[in-house]
Amino acid sequence: MFPWLGRFYARRIVNINVNIVLAGLLSLLPTLLCVALADQFWGVGRNPWIVNAITFVADVVFDFLIYYILHWLANHMPRRRLPSPDGVSPILNYFKDATLIQFERATLSPLLYAILLGTQHMLIRYDVVGHNLATVLGFVVAIAVVRVIHTAWMLKSPRHLELAKRQSQIVG
């Protein structure tokens, strides 16, 4: 329907960013559910430290799992797999490719969680908004800041530049 959108998404840097943002947004739902259940059963909604801890653990688990699934669907599913320039094998195997990206994300995760949990904590502590909206706002701010930094990193990284160059030769 929109072939230009598919070509745009096929660009590695776009694909990685879209998948990471989508994983972050999709992980928000089960994370909010975990916080809501903890609040329902143990009344933790006004304790920012407990809400921070539940948010951190739930988000790490759900975000990383969802990203691995999205990366496979977008880049390594048999119908989507692009051959390497020699026509023999994919550029990188799925697990190595996704894990390298996850490693970069893990390197930036202290900043992500400092922004996310700091924003969430302050909004709850000073009773600006409820814990659900504080969580959503923390996610939005943190993901936006870290996506800009990670994108700049990828634009300067020799590995990403080489993979993007090889992919553009394949896609043409």
C-alpha positions, -999 to +999 in steps of 0.1 A: +000+000+000+028+024+009+060+010-006+080+041+003+072+034+040+086-001+037+118+012+020+122+038+048+116+012+075+141-011+058+169+013+066+187-001+096+188+030+117+151+036+112+143+000+118+163-002+150+148+030+164+112+021+155+116-013+171+131+001+203+105+028+207+077+002+199+092-022+224+093+006+250+057+015+243+045-021+242+063-029+275+045+000+291+012-019+292+024-050+311+046-027+333+015-006+342-004-038+349+023-050+373+022-016+391-016-016+392-017-052+405+008-043+432-012-013+441-045-032+442-031-060+464-006-042+485-015-005+482+019+007+469+006+034+446+018+064+468+052+049+477+074+061+449+103+038+459+082+006+455+066+019+423+101+026+410+113-009+418+083-026+403+085-004+372+122-011+367+120-049+370+089-052+349+102-029+322+136-046+319+119-080+314+091-069+291+111-044+270+140-068+262+117-097+254+095-076+231+125-061+213+139-095+205+105-105+190+102-073+170+138-075+158+132-111+146+099-102+129+114-072+111+149-085+102+152-122+105+118-138+098+124-161+067+101-140+044+120-108+054+155-120+055+179-102+033+208-121+018+244-110+024+262-094-005+277-127-014+242-142-016+249-170+008+239-159+043+222-131+062+244-102+072+244-112+109+226-141+126+195-131+145+208-136+181+241-119+175+225-089+157+198-084+183+222-090+212+247-064+199+219-038+198+207-049+232+242-045+246+243-009+233+209-003+249+221-018+282+251+006+281+226+035+279+201+020+303+215+037+334+206+070+318+173+057+306+162+045+340+176+075+358+154+098+337+124+074+337+125+066+374+136+101+385+107+117+366+083+091+379+095+094+414+093+132+415+058+133+399+045+108+425+064+123+455+051+158+449+017+145+440+017+161+406+000+132+389-010+096+398+014+067+395+001+056+361+005+089+344+039+095+362+050+062+347+039+071+312+055+105+313+087+091+327+088+066+298+081+092+271+109+116+283+134+088+289+129+071+256+130+103+237+164+114+252+180+080+249+169+075+213+186+107+203+218+096+220+217+060+207+210+073+171+240+096+173+261+066+185+249+044+157+256+071+131+292+073+143+297+035+149+319+017+123+299-015+128+265+002+122+279+021+092+293-011+076+260-030+082+240+000+068+263+001+037+260-036+031+223-035+035+219-006+011+239-026-015+214-055-011+182-034-011+196-012-039 
